[in-house]
Amino acid sequence: MKTLIFNGSPRKKGDTMEMINTLKEELGGEIRVVNAYHDGIRPCIDCRWCFKNKGCAIKDGMQEIFSYIEECDHIVMASPIYFGEISGMLLAVLSRLQTYFSARYLRKEEPVPKKKTGGILLAAGSFGPREKAESTARMLLEQLSCESAATVYVDGTDKKPVKERGDVLEEIRMLARTLKKD
Ligand SMILES: Cc1cc2nc3c(=O)[nH]c(=O)nc-3n(C[C@H](O)[C@H](O)[C@H](O)COP(=O)(O)O)c2cc1C
């Protein structure tokens, strides 16, 4: 079982990371985490190479991630909520998924043949709203052939961090158990 997790937080011991670590512990299998702030993956520059070619013209760490996307069983989007959205750095990394839109709509190819299960982990310091962040994550997971994606959302982290929220951590373990069954 292979899982790919996109992490949109800059904080290595923050709320999103706590959520990711809890998921990883319960899920097991092979897990690969893409850290939007630390992995040096460049954003899409709209060069339009992918209008005609499979993959991406930018040769960086994302190339390996494209391969992993094709073979993995689960994909999880994890992010702090910034201004109601997933973090800008995560959006920048995810802009590289444009190649899959080009596959579907321009090259008329099936972008990611292998079907997967998705997951969404969101942490907000205050009290939402979460809809924009969730719908962005969901739309991208759909492009990556995730047939479903449950969300675990935690708010109020400014007052009580995720690590003190047993209910949220249990929800994440449940999500992991559901993923394991698929
Ligand atoms: C630039 C920035 C924008 C933020 N925008 C929001 C917001 O719109 N709504 C909210 O509830 N919290 C917002 N927060 C708070 C974070 O979502 C919150 O602290 C979160 O738990 C951080 O997660 P992390 O520790 O994984 O990075 C913002 C924080 C930053 C730094």
The ligand as a Tripos MOL2 file, in Angstrom:
@<TRIPOS>MOLECULE
LIG
   31    33     1     0     0
SMALL
NO_CHARGES

@<TRIPOS>ATOM
      1 C1         -0.6750   33.6260    6.4990 C.3       1 LIG1
      2 C2         -1.6590   32.9600    7.4250 C.ar      1 LIG1
      3 C3         -3.0190   32.9970    7.1020 C.ar      1 LIG1
      4 C4         -3.9480   32.3860    7.9480 C.ar      1 LIG1
      5 N1         -5.2760   32.4120    7.5970 N.ar      1 LIG1
      6 C5         -6.1810   31.7840    8.3990 C.ar      1 LIG1
      7 C6         -7.5680   31.7880    8.0550 C.ar      1 LIG1
      8 O1         -7.9870   32.3120    7.0230 O.2       1 LIG1
      9 N2         -8.4410   31.1760    8.8930 N.ar      1 LIG1
     10 C7         -8.0240   30.5620   10.0440 C.ar      1 LIG1
     11 O2         -8.8540   30.0240   10.7790 O.2       1 LIG1
     12 N3         -6.7010   30.5260   10.4000 N.ar      1 LIG1
     13 C8         -5.7790   31.1120    9.6030 C.ar      1 LIG1
     14 N4         -4.4320   31.0640    9.9240 N.ar      1 LIG1
     15 C9         -4.0020   30.2600   11.0970 C.3       1 LIG1
     16 C10        -3.5260   28.8460   10.6940 C.3       1 LIG1
     17 O3         -4.4730   28.2140    9.8700 O.3       1 LIG1
     18 C11        -3.3360   27.9790   11.9440 C.3       1 LIG1
     19 O4         -2.4120   28.5510   12.8240 O.3       1 LIG1
     20 C12        -2.9250   26.5530   11.6210 C.3       1 LIG1
     21 O5         -3.2040   25.7160   12.7110 O.3       1 LIG1
     22 C13        -1.4450   26.4650   11.2910 C.3       1 LIG1
     23 O6         -1.1740   25.1330   10.9460 O.3       1 LIG1
     24 P1          0.3440   24.5680   10.9320 P.3       1 LIG1
     25 O7          0.8160   24.5810   12.3600 O.co2     1 LIG1
     26 O8          0.2140   23.2060   10.4000 O.co2     1 LIG1
     27 O9          1.1330   25.4130   10.0230 O.co2     1 LIG1
     28 C14        -3.5030   31.7060    9.1190 C.ar      1 LIG1
     29 C15        -2.1390   31.6690    9.4220 C.ar      1 LIG1
     30 C16        -1.2340   32.2830    8.5870 C.ar      1 LIG1
     31 C17         0.2540   32.2220    8.9380 C.3       1 LIG1
@<TRIPOS>BOND
     1     1     2 1
     2     2     3 ar
     3     2    30 ar
     4     3     4 ar
     5     4     5 ar
     6     4    28 ar
     7     5     6 ar
     8     6     7 ar
     9     6    13 1
    10     7     8 2
    11     7     9 ar
    12     9    10 ar
    13    10    11 2
    14    10    12 ar
    15    12    13 ar
    16    13    14 ar
    17    14    15 1
    18    14    28 ar
    19    15    16 1
    20    16    17 1
    21    16    18 1
    22    18    19 1
    23    18    20 1
    24    20    21 1
    25    20    22 1
    26    22    23 1
    27    23    24 1
    28    24    25 2
    29    24    26 1
    30    24    27 1
    31    28    29 ar
    32    29    30 ar
    33    30    31 1
@<TRIPOS>SUBSTRUCTURE
     1 LIG1         1 GROUP 0 **** ****
